[in-house]
Amino acid sequence: MDVFTSNPSLSKEELRNIADKLLAHRTYGPPKPEPIGQPTVWADARMDLCETLHYFRSYQGACHSTGGFVRGFMFDKVAHLRDYIDSNVVIARAGGGQVKDKESGEMKASGDQVEGTTSQNLRNCMAHYNPVVIITGADNPHMPSQPPHQYCVLDYFKPTHIWTEKSGKSNIVRYRLEKLNAQKISWWSPKTHPDTIALGSLPPPFVRSCGTCAKESTQIYLNGWMCLSPSCPSFWLILPSSADSPHTSPREPAEADLTYDPRFLKAHTPWPNDAHEYTLKPVPASLSHHDVPGEDTSEAFTRGLVCPDCGRCTPRLSWSGWECPCSWTYMLPHTLIPALSIREPLWPLSDAYTCSRDTHSPLVRVSVSFAHGYRVNRYAIPGIDGFVTHMIANQTVVQERGGPDDMFEALQGLDIGLRRRPLEGAMLKGGLFTRHLAVNYGMPYKFIAATASHAFPAPSHPVSAARSRLTWAARHCLSAASHQDRAAFTTHPFNEVLALCYFESQRISYHDDGESGLGPTIATLSLGAPGLMRIRLKAKHHHGVSNAGVYTPASPVPGCIAYKARRALAPDLALLKGQISPTAFRHRLKQIPHELGLTARGTARDVLALHVAHGDVVVMHGRALQAYYEHSVEHAGKLRFALTARYIDPESLGEGEGPGYVVGGDEGGYDGGMLREGMRVVQKGDEGADAVENDGGSATQHSL
């Protein structure tokens, strides 16, 4: 123990010597010494961290709070100059409230910070003795040693102090956190100069009440005691009555001269659970001893695992299970989810046509027809050359031999290459993967996420069978379209199927399928758990203005904001574009939002909400539909497959992006018209399995 620590009271000179000793080896930025140990939990990507750890799930911010309590902090590159980290103590500025300075490029306070939700949640932790976990990034300038990985978990810490001080002209909120179990070795202690001053070995920090506001404040800096209540007139002032102040009037301390009081740094705040062992490695989900359908695709099994061999946070990226780069794997056996078990009891299937649950805007026109076991809801969206058709399957369709029931069960027993795919252009450190699993067949699909592609399998394979079924469905829906549209689909039929797989609680957010090189018709077959597909106008078309304040010159559609005014403006704007320079035209586009009172706040309401059940088909047709509208899908259940067929122009693929195999035509030849009205396929095992019943019904249509 340091010689100074045995004294019951210390002089200012002795305290300053201890402070110098504590701060002597601080290195602000690289190079840093090696740590004495290794973290038990770490990650190279932020996504891996957030998917694995229950105490940190913040993809962007530095704090993860839930239920009124802080669970974890992440301290990385963006740090305040007075932040501090040693073997047992962390002092940090509260997150948020910073902007990049235009001149220096550094992050600076944009205004006064006040204690907000995070501070209150931290105070709840203090009141309930809830420790929080601290994670460091490799770029944290205040770490006493160099973290061996991009993100390293330090340990459990107890918050002890929350206060406000000044930095420049702004108030900032600061936190002090102390390692919960100071007896444990801190792996991040530097090899070259281990911390020799133990917590609680110095006299307690100086605390006094302010003569102005009567509130107590702890002395943080050796420069002198100051009131830390931001509403007090004496806030952040060293008073002349203080023995530490050589001045005759109150004044703020010089920031460059501020030195932490070692009594504050090394104070020990006892908690009743100081010696408790809280796990840094989340308890992995494990299968029960029973064969429970859907257990391995439940939300618990979508989380990452900490590799037991190397400590890396390992996300689940494949249908089969987890694979750590160090070669550790954990593969789960899948218990079949029978197709019969996914029937919705409140919406029973029968051989009659299924009732609709779709909802839509009054502006949307729907026409309903009944054919081949499907209720066919066709939606026309005003101002758009195209349509959305929802083909709602009945029991006859889903139980058809080789149909949705068989396909759903077959996909569960096959390894078709389903994996999560990296998202291009993700700004998250370490990259970001799709939440769903995906694999592509036929012509390579290069958009949104790079997805591995394979040649189409045999016609009986569920992927090829889906392509064949969707080809028939698209032709059926296009039968009422123009001759040109029908001819285009005949010339360019579906040559690709993207298979997506969703486990429990997974979804795909709003997007469109209007990438260059795609055909105008897209069809999706839903298998398994029911889904909800929402369709809404894109923000720029709804508001008429971008986030940058630039007017959207595209023709407005009914339902958008200021539709009449924007429609009246469209002809003159189109004429003006050809008469002035691009710079002048853009200047005009920036004026219009102010004239019409347009803002980019908020999102459009859904114009369509399709309740997509097992065996249903959704066909979207029209390039304008994808240009103006976007859609999302979420589902309720343990497992759902969505197989989407498109035409991809081979000429749109760049060098090296084409298939290394032949993409042939549809060999399945599925014809839903052969499924007669009222047909009921007898379930397997029944006598006369090939027998059918026919009520002699015929297709009908009704428009609303």
N, C-alpha and C positions, 0 to 999 in steps of 0.2 A: 504494500500500500504506500501511496505517496506520503512523504514526510509531513506535508501540510495537513493531511486529513486527520491526524491525531489531535489537533488543537480544537478545543471547544469553541473558541472564537478566533477569527482571523482578521488581521489588519487589511486595510485597503490594498496595501502594497502586496501582501501575501495573496490576496484574492486575485490581483492582477497577474501575479506570477503564475498562479494556477490556470487562469484564463489563457495566458500566453502558451502554457504547456498544452492545454486542450486544443488550441487552435493552431499550434505551430506546424502540424503536419497536414493540415487541410489542403487539398489540391482541388482547385476549382477547374475542372476539366481534365482531359487526358494529358500525359500518361499518368496512370494510377497504379499503386502496388497491387499485387495479387491478394485475394482474400485467404484467410486461414482454412477455409472449408468450402463446401459446395452446397447450393440450395437443395432442399429435398423436393421442391416443386418449382418448375420453370417452364417457359414457353418461348418459341421463336416467333409466334404470331399472336396478335391480340385476340383474334377470333378464337384461337385454340384456348386461350386463357379464359375468355368469357363463357365458352361453351362447357368448360370443364369444372370451374370453381364455383361453388355455391356462394362464396363471399365476395366475388367480384364479377359483375355481369355488365359493366359499363363499356360500350364499344367506343365511346367518344370522350366522355368526361373523366375526371380524376377520382371521382367518388362514386361508390355504389351504395345507395341507401334503399331500404325497403321496409315497409311496415313501421315507420317512425324511428328506425335505428340505422346507423351507419354500419355497413358490413365490411367494407374494405376501401383502401385508398391506393391509388397508383400515382407515384411520383416519378416523373420522367424528365425530359429535356427542358420543358418550360418551368423554370424555378425562379424564386425571388433570391436576390443577392444575399439576404440575411437568413435564408433557410439553412438548416443545420441537421446533420446526421452523424451519429457515432454508433458505438456498439449497442447502446441501450436507449438512446433518446433521439427523437425526430421532432424538429420544429419546422413547420411549413405554413405557407400562406394559403388561405382558403382559395379554392378555385373560382374561375369566372371573373368577369369584369375587366378583362384586358383586351387591348387592341394593338395591332402592330404599328409602331411609330414609323411615319413615312420617311423620316430622315435617317434614323439609325437602323431601322428594320427590327428593333427589339420590341418585345411585348411590354407594354406599359399600361398602367391602370387608366381606365376610361372615365373614372369617377370614384366617388367614395363607396367603399364596400360597407355593407351592414350585415349583421348576423341574420342569416336566412334559415331555410329549411335544413340545410346540412348542419349548421351550427346547433340548431335545436335537436336534431337527431343525434348529434354527438353528445349533447348534454343528457339526452335520454340514456345513452350508453353509460355515461358516468354515474347516473342515478341508479341504474340497474346492474352495474358492474359487468357490462357486456364489452368484451374486448373486440378490437377491430384488427383486421389483417392489413399489413402494409406490403405493397409490391413496389419494386423499383424497376425502372427501365435502364437499359445499358447506357443511355445518354444522360442520366442524372448527374449533373455537375457536382453535387454535394456528397456523393457516395465516397466513403473513406477508402474503398478499394474498387477495383474494376469488376463489375458483375460479369460472370462468365457467359451469360446468355442475354438475349434481347430483353426478356422479362424474367425477373427472379422474385420469388416470394421470400420476404424476410422472416416475419414471425407475427404472433399476436401481440398487439400493443394496447395499452389502456390510455384513453384520453384523460389528461389531467388539468389542462388549462386552455381556456379560450379567451382571447382578449383582442382589443383593437389598438393599433398604433398608426403612425403616419409613415408614408413612403412618398417622397417628393411632396406634392401638394394634395395627395389623396389619402384617405383613411383606408387601411387594409385590415382584414381579420386574420389572426394567426392562431395556430393550434400547436400545443405541445403534447406529444405522445411518448409514453414510457413503456419499454418492453415489459410484458406481463410477468414473465418468469425470468428475472435477471440472473438466476443461477445457471441457466442454460448458456452454452457457448453460442456466440453470435458468429455465424459462418462468414459474415461480411467484414469482420474485423481484419484490418490489414496485417499482413505477415511482418512488415517492417517495424511497426510501432503499435503494438496492442494497447488498448485502453487500460490505464492503470489506476484510474480513479473510480471507485465503486459508487453506485447509487446510494445515497443516504450517508456517505462518509464525511460530508461537509456539514457545517451548521445549516439550519433551515433557511430558506430565502426570506428576505426582509419584506414584511407586509405592514401597511399602515393605511389608515383612513384619510381620505382627502378632506382638507379643511374647508373646501368649497361645497362639495356635493355629499360628503360624509360616506362615500362608498369606498370599500377596501380595494386596494390594488397591490399586486405583487411587484417587487422590483425585478425587472427583466434584465436591465443593463447596468453595468458598473458605473456608467456615466452619472447615474443618480436616479432617485425614485421619481416616478411621474404618475399622475392620475391617468388611468386607462379607460375611463368612461367617456365616450366620444361626445356625449351631450353636455359634459361639464365645461365651464369656461376655462378651467385649469388643465384641460386635457392636453397630454403630451408636452407639458411644460416642466422644466426643472426649475423649481422655485428657489429664490435667493436664501430662503430659510434653511435649505438643505446644505448639509456640510459638504456635499459634493459639488456645490455650485459656487464658482469663484465670482459670479456676476451679482449685481445689485438689483436686477429686475428679472422677472420670469422670462425664460426663452426656450425655444425648441432646441434639442440637441443637434449637433452636426451629424448627419447620417453616416458620413465616412468614418467618424470616430466611435461609433457605437460598438461596444464590446459586451458580449453576454456575461452576466454575473454567474460564475460557476456554481454558486449556491442554488441558483434557479435551474441551471443545466443538470446538475447532479442530484437534485432533490429526489427523494423516494416517497412515492405516494402509495401506501399499503392498501391492497384490496384483499378481501377475504378469500378470493379464489386465485391468488398470486401463483400458487403451486399447481394449479389444475393443468391438465394436459388436454388441450383442444387440438383436434387433428387438422393439419394443413392439407392432407390428402383426403378429398371427399370419399365417403364410403361408396364404392361402386354398386350399381344396381345389379342384382343377381336374379336369375330365374328361379322360380319356385320348383318344388319337386313334383308339381302337377303339370300336365300338358295343357296349358291355358292358351287358347287361340288368341293371338294378338298381343301376348305378353311381351314378346321380343321387339314389337314395333310400337310399344307404348312410349309416352314422352320420356320416361325415366331412361330408356335405352337410346334416346337420341343425344344424350349428353356425352361429353368427352370423358375420358378416363386418364388418370395419372399413371404413366407407365411404371410398373413395379421394379423394372430393371434400371432405368435411367432417370426417372422423375419428370419426364416431359409430359406436358398436357397434350393428350392425343385425342383429336376429335374423331367421331365416327364418320368416315367418308364413304363407306361402301355398304351395300346390302348385307354382306357377310358379317361385318363387325369392325374391329379396330386394328390398325396396323401402325406400329411405331417405327420410325426409320432405323431404330437400333436393332430391329428384327423381332421384337416382341409382338405377338399377335394375340387377339382374343376374339374367337369366332363363335357366333351364337347359332344354335340349332333353331330352325323356324318351325313352329307348330302351325299347321294349316288353319287358316280362317275359312270355314266352309261358306260357300256362297249363300246358303240358306240362312246363316246366322246374321247376315247383314241386312236382311229384310227389315223395313221400318214398320213396327207394329201399328202406329197411328196412321200410316198410309199404306194399307195392305195392297199387294199386287193380286191381280186376277186376270182372267182371259179377256175381261172387258177393258176398254180403253182407260188408261190411268188419268186421274184428275190432275189438273195443272195447279202448281203453286207459284208460278212466276208472277212477278209484279212489274209494272212499268209506268213511265211518265204518261200523263194524258196526251202529250204530244206524239207519242209513239203509237202507230197503228198496228193492230195485230189481226191476222187472219188465221183461222184454225181449221185444220183438216184432219181426217182420220184415215190412215192407210197402213196396211201391212203390219198391224200390231202396234203402231206408233200414233200417239197424239202429236200432230205437227203444228207447233206454234211458230208462225212466221212473222217477224217484226220488221216493219219499215220505219226507219228513223228519218224524220223530215230534213230535207236539205242534203241527204246523202244518197248517192247512187249505189245501192247495195242493200243487203238485208242480213239479219241474224235469224237463224232457224233453230228451234229447240225441238228435237225429236224425242218424245218421252215414251220410253219402252214399257210394254205391259209384260205380264208373266209369260205369255207365249214367246215373246222375243228373248227374254233373259234365260229361259230354260231350253231354248233351241239347241239341238245337238251342235257342239262346236261354237256355241254362242257365248254371251257374256258370262254366265255362270262357269262354264268350262274354261273360258279364257282366264278369268280371275283366279281360279284354283291352279291352272297350269302355270301362270306367271310366278306363283309363289314357290313352285317346285323347280324352277329353272334358274340358272345363273345366266342372265341375259346381259350382264356387264353394267348393272346399275351402280353409279357412283355419283357423289357430289362433284360438281365441276367448278373450276376457278372462274370468278367473275372478272372480266376484262375491265381495266380502268379503275379498279377498287382502290380507294385512297387509304384504306386501313393498313397499318404497318404489318407486314407479313402476309398480306393478301386476304382475300375473302372468297368463300365458297358459297354456292347456292345452298339453301336449306334443304331442298328436295334432291332426290337422286335422279339421274338422267342417263340415257344412252340413246344413240342415234343409229338408225338403219337406213340404208339406201344412200341417196346423194348427201354428202356431208353438209351439216348445218353449222355454220360458223358464227352465228349471232348470239349476243347476250353472254353466253358462256361457252368456252371451247369444249365441245362434246365429242368424245370418241365415236367414230362411225364404223359400221359393219355392213357387210352385204346382207341382203334380205335372206332369211332362212327359208326352209321348205314352206310351201303354201299352208300346211296344217299348223305351223307354228303360230302362236297367238299374235305375234307382231305382224306377220304376213297376213294372217286372217283379219286383223284389224284394218290393215291397209285396204284389203278387198272390200270389207264391210263399209268403210268410210268412202271408198270410191263409188259404191252403189248409192250411199246416202247423199253424196254431193250431186250425183246425176239426178236423183229424185228431186232434190231441192232446186236444182237449176232447170228443171223441166218447165217451170213457169217464167224463166228468165228469157232474155233476148236470144235470138239465134246466134248472134256473135259470141255471147258468153258461153253458150252450150258448145259451140264449135271450138272455142279456145280451150275449154276443159277437155274435150275429146283429143285435141292436138297435144295438150300438155297435161296429162293426168298426174295424179300424185306419184311422186318418185322418192318420197322420204317419209319416214315415221319417226317422230321423237317420242320416246317413252319416258314419262315422268312418274316417279313414285313418291308418295307422301306418307310419312309416318304420323302418329298422333300429334296434333297441334301445329303441324307444319302447313305453310301456305305459300302462295306466290303472289307478290305485290303487283300493283298496277303496272302494266306494260302494254305494248302493242306488238303486232306481228306484221308490221309493214316494212320490213327491211328490204333493201334493194335486191332484186334477183328472185324474190318470192312471187308466186302466182297469186291472183286475186282471191282464190278460194282456199279456205282452211277448214278442216273438219277434225273434231275431237270426240273420241269414245271414252266415256267414264266407266271405270270398273271398280267396284268395292264401295267404300264409305261414301255417303252423299256429300256433295259439295255445293257451295254457293258461289256462283259466278256473277260478279258485278261489273257493269259497263257504264262508264261515265265519259263526259266530254273532257278532253285534255285541258289543262289549266290555261295554256296560252290562247286556246280557241274560246274557252269559256269567258275569261276575263278580257281578252282582246289586247293584252299587254304582257310582256315578259317580265321576269324579275328585275331585269336591267332597265325597265321603264320604256321599252321600245314597243310600239304598236304592232299588232299582228295583222299584216295586210291581207291575209287569206280571206276569202268570202265567209262571212258569218253564217251560222246556221241557227234555226229557231231554237229557243231555249237558252241561248247565250246572253250574257249581260249586254245591255244597250243594243239589242239586235236591230231595231228599226234604224237607229242613228248610224250604226256601223254599215248596214245594208245601203243606206242612202249615200254614204261616203265612198263605197266601193268603186263605182264607175269613175268618179273623178280621180281617185287615188291610182287606179290602173292607168288612166290617161297621163297623169302626172309623172309616173315612173319612167315613161319613155321620153319625157321632155326635159328632165333635169339630170344632173350628175348623181351617181350613187351616194356621194357624201351629202349632197343637198337633200336627197330623198330620205336618207336616214335621219337627218335633222328634222324633217317634216314628221317622220314616224315617232320621234320623241316628243313632238308638240301635241299630237292628237290625244294621248291619254289624259293630259291636263285639260284639254278642251272638253272632253267627254266625261271627265271625272272617273276614269278607269284606274283600278289598282289591281295588284297581283295577289292580294290576300285571299286565303282560303282555297277551297276546291269545289268543283261542281258536284251536284247531287247525282246519284246514280239514275240513269234513265231506264236501265234494265237490271233486274235481279232474277237470275235463273236458278232455280233449285234443281241441280243436276243430280239425278239418282243413278244407281247402278244400271248399266246398259243404255243410258241415254246418249244421244249424239247431238253435238252443237256444231252447226255449219255457219261460218261467217264468210260473206262474199262482198267484195268491193274494195278497191284500193283506198277510196275516200273514207271508208269506215275505219281503216287502220290509221289513216292520216289524222283524223279528227278525234277518234275515240280510243280509250284504253280500257283494259279489263284486268280484274284480279280474281283469284279463286282461293277460297278457304274451305276446309271440310271438317266434319264432325265424325270421328271414328278412328280406328286403329290403323287402317291401311286403305289407300286409294291409289289406283293407277290411272293415268290420263295418257292416252295414245293419240297423238296429233299428227295428221297427214297433211303434207304440203307438196306443191311443185316448186322445186328449186332449179333455176336456170343454170345449167352447167357452165355457161359462159360468164356467169357472175362470180365464179370462184377464181381466185388468183392462182398464181404459179405455186404448185405444191399443195394446193388445197383440194384438188380433185380426188375422186375415189381411186383406190388401187385395185378395183374390182369392177365387174360389169353390173350396172344397175338396170336390171330387166324390168319388163312390164308386170302388171298384176297377173299372176297365174292362178289365183284363187277362184276368180269368176263368181264371187258371191252375188246372189240375186235375192234381195229381201222380198221381191214380188212373189217369189215361190212360197213364201210363208203365208198361207191362205188366211183370210179373216176368220177369227175365232178359233184358230188351230191351237190345240193344247198338246204339247209333247208330253207323253207319259214319262214320269221320272224313271231313272235307271233302276232296275230291279223289279219294276212292276211287270205284270204279265202283259205281253204284247207291247214291248218297249217302243216299237216303231209305229204304233197305232196313233191316229190323230182324230180329233173331233172338229167339226166345222159347223158353225151356226149359219153359214150362208150369207154372212154380212158382206157389205161392200163399202168401198171408200166413200166418204162424204166430206164436204167442206162447208165452212161457215165463216163469214167475215164479220168483224166487229168494227 
